[in-house]
Amino acid sequence: MNTALLYHLLDVDPADGPAELLHRARGSRHLPHLVLSALAREDVRMGEPARAELRRARARADRYAGLALDLARSTGVRAIHGLPLAGYYPADLLRPQAGLDLVAPGEAALWQAVVRLVTDHPVETIDVTLLGDRPHHTAVTVRWPAEDPLLDPWYRVRLATAALPGDCATVPVRPYLVADDHVECLIALAEAQLGRKGGAGAAGAAGADSGPPDPLALLDLSCLTDQPFEPAETAAVLAAYRLAPEAAALLDLAAPLLPLGTLAAVRTALTPELAPERRRRAEAAATPRLPVRHGTLLRRTVIRHTWDEARLLGAGDSREGALLLTPVADYLLGAPDAPPTLADRSTALDALHHWDTHC
């Protein structure tokens, strides 16, 4: 990987120079850090503001790595997606880290990790989402300010009890991710395509055009092309995780832009897996969507150290909402696209007061 590939992927004429490359990269919140590190490794001239931004970005990446190691030892959660992918980059090239993604072996471990984060860091927001009904999976995102809160992305740690959330419609939640490290990274890249508007997820379901390539996904792929993928086995694993169409679409986007190496044979092996997955998704489209409930914060609480899990309570007379009491905060649950009214919040707060008084 070098700056020539970055110029190509970001559609910048090399004659326009590194300043234009960095300017184009600033269309993404994190790509500038990758570009700065690529320019630094090639001894491109830069001033102190650029060097300071790169130092902060490297410190941020190191802090994420330290957090992942500490939380793995203390709670059993483990890093997926971004941090493992960063390990395949050259040592002097900084992979952009939008956040730290962690999967927990269960709800107790998830909340133990959240409590550690809230205790050790100036966490300002804690978002909670429940996937499914009975049983459900829990996803929590915590954020706190970066060293420079205006110039740098805030720290963001996402924890979930499901490794792969799917699309809540035709691709189900898959709680566990178990494969060789480089295969897990390819699975994570394919899963990310499910959330891209007009991206590979749409192509996989309906055979539509897969849209413009994501530069970071292609850069990630370029770091995996020399890994020892076994084509038939890798294709079978991707199919088992219901991601054959997304993986194929991503590899098709990458093929004209970079050498696929060992992934070229994986793409060939994926071909017979595409039609069966599209049929499964067509059948799944006729079934009800997986319910998703988002938590609207009602109050932060003193940490409830004795709680291993969150508690679900009814919210007064509301038929749609429910109270979610967690070890760190309390929420009113509802549909992500239907924020609660003032009356809903008032009813929920009354229910919380009743719970405080009688429990």
C-alpha positions as CSV (number, residue, x, y, z in Angstrom):
1,M,0.0,0.0,0.0
2,N,1.4,3.4,-0.9
3,T,0.2,6.9,-1.8
4,A,-0.2,6.0,-5.4
5,L,-3.1,3.7,-4.4
6,L,-4.6,6.5,-2.3
7,Y,-4.5,8.9,-5.2
8,H,-6.2,6.3,-7.3
9,L,-8.9,5.4,-4.7
10,L,-9.7,9.0,-3.8
11,D,-9.7,10.0,-7.5
12,V,-7.0,12.6,-7.2
13,D,-4.5,13.4,-9.9
14,P,-1.0,12.9,-8.5
15,A,0.0,16.0,-10.3
16,D,-2.2,18.0,-7.9
17,G,0.0,16.9,-5.1
18,P,-0.3,15.8,-1.4
19,A,-2.2,18.8,-0.2
20,E,-5.1,18.0,-2.7
21,L,-5.0,14.4,-1.6
22,L,-5.4,15.4,2.1
23,H,-8.1,17.8,1.2
24,R,-10.0,15.1,-0.6
25,A,-9.5,12.7,2.3
26,R,-11.2,15.2,4.6
27,G,-14.5,14.3,3.1
28,S,-14.3,11.4,5.6
29,R,-13.7,12.0,9.3
30,H,-10.9,9.4,9.6
31,L,-9.3,9.0,6.2
32,P,-7.1,12.1,6.8
33,H,-5.2,10.2,9.5
34,L,-4.4,7.4,7.0
35,V,-3.3,9.9,4.4
36,L,-1.1,11.8,6.8
37,S,0.6,8.6,7.9
38,A,1.1,7.5,4.3
39,L,2.7,10.9,3.5
40,A,4.9,10.8,6.6
41,R,6.3,7.4,5.7
42,E,7.3,8.8,2.3
43,D,8.9,11.8,4.0
44,V,6.6,14.3,2.4
45,R,7.0,17.8,3.9
46,M,4.4,18.8,6.5
47,G,4.1,21.5,9.2
48,E,3.6,21.2,12.9
49,P,-0.2,21.3,12.8
50,A,-0.2,18.2,10.4
51,R,2.4,16.4,12.6
52,A,0.3,17.2,15.7
53,E,-2.8,15.8,14.1
54,L,-1.0,12.7,13.2
55,R,0.4,12.3,16.7
56,R,-3.0,12.6,18.2
57,A,-4.4,10.0,15.8
58,R,-1.7,7.6,16.7
59,A,-2.3,8.1,20.4
60,R,-6.0,7.5,19.8
61,A,-5.2,4.2,18.0
62,D,-2.9,3.2,20.8
63,R,-5.5,4.0,23.4
64,Y,-8.1,1.9,21.6
65,A,-5.6,-1.0,21.5
66,G,-4.9,-0.6,25.2
67,L,-8.6,-0.5,26.0
68,A,-9.4,-3.6,24.0
69,L,-6.6,-5.5,25.8
70,D,-7.6,-4.3,29.3
71,L,-11.3,-5.1,28.7
72,A,-10.5,-8.5,27.3
73,R,-8.6,-9.4,30.4
74,S,-11.1,-8.0,32.9
75,T,-14.4,-8.8,31.2
76,G,-13.9,-11.3,28.4
77,V,-15.1,-9.0,25.6
78,R,-13.0,-9.0,22.4
79,A,-12.3,-6.7,19.5
80,I,-13.8,-7.3,16.1
81,H,-13.7,-5.4,12.7
82,G,-11.6,-2.3,12.9
83,L,-8.9,-3.1,15.5
84,P,-8.1,-6.6,14.1
85,L,-8.0,-5.1,10.5
86,A,-5.5,-2.5,11.7
87,G,-3.1,-5.3,12.6
88,Y,-2.8,-6.2,8.9
89,Y,-1.6,-2.7,8.0
90,P,2.1,-1.9,7.8
91,A,3.4,-0.8,11.1
92,D,4.0,2.8,10.0
93,L,0.6,3.1,8.3
94,L,-2.3,4.2,10.5
95,R,-5.7,2.5,9.7
96,P,-8.5,5.0,10.4
97,Q,-10.4,4.0,13.6
98,A,-13.9,5.3,13.7
99,G,-14.4,3.5,16.9
100,L,-13.6,0.4,18.9
101,D,-16.0,-2.5,18.2
102,L,-16.3,-5.2,20.9
103,V,-18.4,-8.3,21.2
104,A,-19.3,-9.7,24.6
105,P,-19.8,-13.3,25.5
106,G,-23.0,-12.4,27.3
107,E,-25.0,-9.5,28.8
108,A,-23.2,-9.6,32.2
109,A,-19.8,-9.2,30.5
110,L,-21.1,-6.3,28.3
111,W,-22.3,-4.3,31.3
112,Q,-19.1,-5.0,33.2
113,A,-17.2,-3.5,30.3
114,V,-19.6,-0.5,30.1
115,V,-19.1,0.1,33.9
116,R,-15.3,0.0,33.4
117,L,-15.5,2.5,30.6
118,V,-17.9,4.9,32.5
119,T,-15.7,4.6,35.6
120,D,-12.4,5.2,33.9
121,H,-13.3,7.8,31.2
122,P,-15.3,11.0,31.0
123,V,-18.2,9.3,29.1
124,E,-20.8,11.9,28.0
125,T,-23.2,9.7,26.0
126,I,-24.4,6.1,26.4
127,D,-26.7,4.8,23.7
128,V,-28.6,1.5,24.0
129,T,-30.4,-0.6,21.5
130,L,-32.1,-3.9,21.9
131,L,-32.4,-6.3,18.9
132,G,-35.2,-8.9,19.0
133,D,-37.7,-9.6,21.7
134,R,-37.4,-12.8,23.7
135,P,-34.5,-13.3,23.8
136,H,-32.9,-10.1,22.7
137,H,-29.4,-8.9,22.1
138,T,-28.0,-5.7,23.5
139,A,-25.9,-3.1,21.8
140,V,-24.3,-0.2,23.7
141,T,-22.3,2.8,22.4
142,V,-20.3,5.1,24.7
143,R,-18.6,8.3,23.7
144,W,-16.3,10.8,25.3
145,P,-14.4,13.8,24.0
146,A,-11.1,13.5,22.1
147,E,-8.0,15.4,23.2
148,D,-9.2,18.2,20.9
149,P,-13.0,17.9,20.9
150,L,-13.4,20.3,18.0
151,L,-10.8,19.0,15.6
152,D,-10.7,15.2,16.3
153,P,-13.4,12.6,16.3
154,W,-14.6,11.7,19.8
155,Y,-13.8,8.3,21.3
156,R,-16.5,5.8,20.6
157,V,-16.7,2.3,21.9
158,R,-19.4,0.0,20.6
159,L,-20.2,-3.2,22.6
160,A,-22.8,-5.8,21.6
161,T,-23.8,-9.3,22.7
162,A,-24.1,-10.3,19.0
163,A,-21.0,-10.3,16.8
164,L,-23.0,-9.7,13.5
165,P,-26.3,-7.8,13.8
166,G,-27.5,-8.4,10.2
167,D,-30.0,-6.1,8.6
168,C,-33.0,-6.9,10.9
169,A,-34.9,-8.1,7.8
170,T,-33.4,-10.8,5.5
171,V,-30.0,-11.4,7.2
172,P,-30.4,-12.6,10.8
173,V,-28.4,-11.8,13.9
174,R,-25.4,-14.1,14.2
175,P,-24.3,-14.0,17.8
176,Y,-20.9,-15.7,17.3
177,L,-17.9,-15.1,15.1
178,V,-15.5,-18.0,15.0
179,A,-12.9,-18.3,12.2
180,D,-9.3,-17.6,11.5
181,D,-8.4,-14.0,12.2
182,H,-8.0,-13.0,8.5
183,V,-11.2,-14.7,7.6
184,E,-13.0,-12.9,10.5
185,C,-11.7,-9.6,9.0
186,L,-13.2,-10.5,5.6
187,I,-16.5,-11.4,7.2
188,A,-16.5,-8.1,9.1
189,L,-15.9,-6.2,5.8
190,A,-18.7,-8.1,4.1
191,E,-21.1,-7.4,7.1
192,A,-20.3,-3.7,6.9
193,Q,-21.7,-3.7,3.3
194,L,-25.1,-4.5,4.6
195,G,-25.5,-1.1,6.1
196,R,-24.3,0.8,3.0
197,K,-27.2,2.6,1.1
198,G,-27.2,1.2,-2.4
199,G,-24.2,-0.9,-1.5
200,A,-23.4,-4.6,-1.7
201,G,-26.3,-5.5,0.6
202,A,-28.7,-4.3,-2.0
203,A,-26.8,-6.1,-4.7
204,G,-26.8,-9.3,-2.8
205,A,-30.5,-9.2,-2.3
206,A,-31.7,-8.1,-5.6
207,G,-28.8,-8.3,-8.0
208,A,-28.7,-4.5,-8.4
209,D,-25.7,-2.3,-9.0
210,S,-23.4,-2.3,-5.9
211,G,-22.8,1.4,-5.9
212,P,-19.5,3.3,-5.5
213,P,-16.6,1.6,-3.6
214,D,-15.8,2.5,-0.1
215,P,-12.1,3.6,-0.1
216,L,-11.5,2.3,3.4
217,A,-13.0,-1.1,2.6
218,L,-10.8,-1.4,-0.4
219,L,-7.7,-0.4,1.5
220,D,-8.6,-3.0,4.1
221,L,-8.9,-5.6,1.4
222,S,-5.5,-4.6,0.0
223,C,-3.9,-5.6,3.3
224,L,-5.6,-9.0,3.2
225,T,-4.7,-10.1,-0.3
226,D,-1.5,-12.0,0.7
227,Q,-3.2,-13.9,3.6
228,P,-3.5,-17.7,3.3
229,F,-7.2,-17.9,2.4
230,E,-8.4,-21.4,1.4
231,P,-10.9,-20.6,-1.3
232,A,-13.5,-23.3,-0.9
233,E,-13.4,-23.2,2.9
234,T,-13.5,-19.4,3.0
235,A,-16.5,-19.3,0.6
236,A,-18.3,-21.9,2.7
237,V,-17.7,-19.8,5.9
238,L,-19.0,-16.6,4.2
239,A,-22.1,-18.5,3.0
240,A,-22.7,-19.9,6.5
241,Y,-22.6,-16.4,7.9
242,R,-25.1,-15.4,5.1
243,L,-22.6,-12.9,3.5
244,A,-21.7,-14.5,0.2
245,P,-23.4,-11.7,-1.9
246,E,-21.7,-8.9,0.1
247,A,-18.3,-10.5,-0.1
248,A,-18.7,-11.1,-3.8
249,A,-19.8,-7.6,-4.5
250,L,-17.0,-6.1,-2.5
251,L,-14.4,-8.2,-4.3
252,D,-16.0,-7.3,-7.7
253,L,-15.6,-3.6,-6.8
254,A,-12.0,-4.1,-5.8
255,A,-10.9,-6.2,-8.8
256,P,-10.4,-3.3,-11.3
257,L,-8.6,-1.2,-8.7
258,L,-6.1,-3.5,-6.9
259,P,-4.6,-7.0,-7.3
260,L,-6.8,-9.5,-5.3
261,G,-4.0,-12.0,-4.7
262,T,-5.4,-15.0,-2.8
263,L,-8.9,-13.4,-2.7
264,A,-9.3,-13.9,-6.5
265,A,-9.8,-17.6,-5.9
266,V,-12.2,-16.9,-3.0
267,R,-14.3,-14.8,-5.4
268,T,-14.5,-17.6,-7.9
269,A,-15.5,-20.0,-5.1
270,L,-18.3,-17.7,-4.0
271,T,-20.2,-17.9,-7.3
272,P,-22.3,-21.0,-6.5
273,E,-23.2,-19.6,-3.1
274,L,-24.9,-16.5,-4.5
275,A,-28.2,-17.8,-5.8
276,P,-29.0,-19.9,-2.7
277,E,-28.5,-16.9,-0.5
278,R,-30.7,-14.7,-2.7
279,R,-33.4,-17.3,-2.5
280,R,-33.2,-17.4,1.3
281,R,-33.4,-13.6,1.5
282,A,-36.4,-13.6,-0.8
283,E,-38.2,-16.1,1.5
284,A,-37.1,-14.1,4.6
285,A,-38.5,-10.9,3.1
286,A,-42.0,-12.3,3.6
287,T,-41.5,-12.8,7.4
288,P,-41.8,-10.0,10.1
289,R,-38.8,-7.8,10.6
290,L,-36.7,-8.3,13.7
291,P,-38.0,-5.8,16.3
292,V,-35.4,-3.0,17.1
293,R,-35.9,-0.8,20.2
294,H,-33.8,2.2,20.9
295,G,-33.3,3.7,24.3
296,T,-34.1,7.4,24.9
297,L,-32.0,8.4,28.0
298,L,-34.1,9.4,31.0
299,R,-31.3,9.7,33.5
300,R,-27.8,8.7,34.3
301,T,-27.6,6.8,37.7
302,V,-25.1,6.0,40.3
303,I,-23.4,2.8,39.1
304,R,-25.3,-0.2,40.2
305,H,-22.3,-2.4,40.8
306,T,-24.4,-5.4,42.0
307,W,-26.4,-5.6,38.7
308,D,-25.2,-8.2,36.2
309,E,-28.0,-7.5,33.7
310,A,-30.4,-4.7,32.7
311,R,-34.0,-4.9,33.8
312,L,-37.1,-4.4,31.6
313,L,-40.2,-2.7,33.2
314,G,-43.5,-1.5,31.9
315,A,-43.7,2.3,31.6
316,G,-47.0,3.2,33.2
317,D,-50.0,3.0,30.9
318,S,-47.8,3.0,27.7
319,R,-48.4,0.0,25.5
320,E,-45.6,0.7,23.2
321,G,-42.8,1.8,25.5
322,A,-40.9,0.0,28.2
323,L,-38.4,1.1,30.8
324,L,-34.9,-0.3,30.5
325,L,-32.9,0.0,33.8
326,T,-29.2,-0.6,33.3
327,P,-26.2,-0.6,35.6
328,V,-25.3,2.9,34.5
329,A,-28.5,4.7,33.2
330,D,-32.2,4.3,32.6
331,Y,-34.0,4.5,29.3
332,L,-37.4,4.6,27.6
333,L,-37.5,2.1,24.8
334,G,-39.2,2.7,21.5
335,A,-38.9,2.4,17.8
336,P,-35.8,4.1,16.4
337,D,-37.8,6.2,14.0
338,A,-40.5,7.2,16.6
339,P,-39.0,9.4,19.3
340,P,-41.0,9.6,22.5
341,T,-43.3,12.6,23.1
342,L,-43.1,14.8,26.2
343,A,-46.1,12.9,27.6
344,D,-44.3,9.6,27.1
345,R,-41.3,10.9,28.9
346,S,-43.4,12.2,31.8
347,T,-45.2,8.9,32.1
348,A,-41.8,7.0,32.1
349,L,-40.3,9.4,34.7
350,D,-43.4,8.8,36.9
351,A,-42.9,5.1,36.6
352,L,-39.2,5.4,37.5
353,H,-40.2,7.5,40.6
354,H,-42.6,4.7,41.6
355,W,-39.9,2.1,41.1
356,D,-37.4,4.2,43.2
357,T,-39.9,4.5,46.0
358,H,-41.1,0.9,46.2
359,C,-38.1,-1.2,45.0
